[in-house]
Amino acid sequence: MQEQKQNYQRKLEEIIAREQKEGRIPSLLLHSCCAPCSSYVLEYLSEYFRITVLYYNPNISPAEEYEMRVAEQKRFIAELPVKYPVSFLAGEYVPERFYYAVKGLEQCPEGGDRCTVCYEMRLREAAEAAVSGGFDYFTTTLSISPLKNAEKLNTIGKALSEEYGISYLYSDFKKKNGYKRSVELSAIYRLYRQDYCGCVFSKLEQEKRQIQ
């Protein structure tokens, strides 16, 4: 019998409802891949959580692209009106960690095994930072993208939650028009929206598609 697909948006809403019933404003360590992807997520979750955005993306190439995305993330956090405060935490930018992690997977198509390794690398950093900082939850903005597999992301998050002993905030942020709202917010705040995921391999794939 095929396993029933999980409704991660419903899981998120159940967590929020439980925290509100207990009168808590929990803390959340939110890994972000870029300002546009974080836009709807921050607008939504800052109503219920005290959020610190962790910008840890050693996969991004080249360095100029990385710096541009960091600047846009900081600008958006500063300009977005929120109910509860949102702060920024910079991760280390060491591209060699990414290349080492995905060695042998360079030719995998976007969305394949290379991306899964990259998800795990970034979520692991988020889990470690959440434990170190004493946060109640950790999660990532990655599930907002139509190109990202929410099932994979939440499976990784659950495993890391059990490994590190910290709660993972289940999510599929593309639901409830989340992706559509992120596009709207990107336009409102004039955010830089890149046309590739971030790594050199996704950039090459995008360039091939453009040529074709």
Long-range contacts (C-beta under 8 A, 24 or more apart in sequence): 5-151, 6-151, 6-154, 6-170, 7-172, 8-143, 8-150, 8-154, 8-170, 8-171, 8-172, 8-175, 9-171, 9-172, 9-175, 9-176, 11-170, 11-171, 12-169, 12-170, 12-171, 12-172, 15-137, 15-169, 15-170, 16-48, 19-48, 20-48, 25-49, 25-50, 25-84, 26-50, 26-136, 26-137, 27-51, 27-52, 27-133, 27-134, 27-135, 27-136, 27-137, 28-52, 28-135, 28-136, 28-137, 28-138, 28-139, 28-169, 29-54, 29-89, 29-126, 29-129, 29-130, 29-133, 29-135, 29-137, 29-138, 29-139, 30-54, 30-126, 30-138, 30-139, 30-140, 30-141, 31-56, 31-122, 31-123, 31-125, 31-126, 31-138, 31-139, 31-140, 31-141, 31-142, 32-73, 32-140, 32-141, 33-57, 33-122, 33-140, 33-141, 33-142, 33-197, 33-198, 34-69, 34-72, 34-73, 34-141, 34-194, 34-198, 35-69, 35-72, 35-73, 35-75, 35-76, 35-186, 35-189, 35-191, 35-192, 36-72, 36-182, 36-183, 36-185, 36-186, 36-191, 36-192, 36-193, 37-141, 37-142, 37-144, 37-145, 37-182, 38-73, 38-76, 38-141, 39-76, 39-80, 39-181, 39-182, 39-185, 39-186, 39-189, 39-191, 40-144, 40-173, 40-178, 40-179, 40-181, 40-182, 40-185, 41-141, 41-144, 41-173, 41-178, 41-182, 42-76, 42-77, 42-80, 42-82, 42-86, 43-80, 43-82, 43-181, 43-185, 44-173, 44-178, 46-80, 46-82, 46-83, 46-84, 46-86, 47-83, 47-84, 48-84, 49-84, 49-137, 50-84, 50-85, 51-84, 51-85, 51-86, 51-87, 52-86, 52-87, 52-88, 52-89, 52-133, 52-135, 53-77, 53-86, 53-87, 53-88, 53-89, 54-89, 54-91, 54-125, 54-126, 54-129, 55-88, 55-89, 55-90, 55-91, 56-91, 56-92, 56-122, 56-125, 56-126, 56-129, 57-91, 57-93, 57-122, 57-198, 58-91, 58-92, 58-93, 58-94, 58-95, 58-96, 58-97, 58-98, 58-121, 59-95, 59-98, 59-118, 59-121, 59-122, 59-197, 59-198, 59-199, 60-93, 60-95, 60-198, 60-199, 61-95, 61-198, 61-199, 61-200, 61-203, 62-200, 63-93, 63-95, 65-194, 65-198, 66-93, 68-192, 69-192, 69-194, 69-198, 72-191, 72-192, 75-189, 76-189, 76-191, 79-189, 80-189, 89-129, 89-133, 91-125, 91-129, 97-121, 98-199, 106-201, 108-201, 109-205, 110-147, 110-197, 110-201, 110-202, 110-205, 111-147, 111-148, 111-149, 114-201, 115-148, 115-197, 116-152, 116-156, 118-199, 119-148, 119-152, 119-153, 119-156, 120-156, 120-160, 123-153, 123-156, 123-157, 123-160, 124-160, 127-160, 127-161, 127-163, 127-164, 127-166, 127-168, 128-164, 130-164, 130-166, 131-164, 131-165, 131-166, 135-166, 136-167, 137-166, 137-167, 137-168, 137-169, 138-166, 138-167, 138-168, 138-169, 139-168, 139-169, 139-170, 139-171, 140-171, 141-173, 143-171, 143-172, 143-173, 143-174, 144-173, 144-174, 144-178, 144-179, 144-182, 145-174, 145-179, 146-174, 146-179, 147-197, 150-174
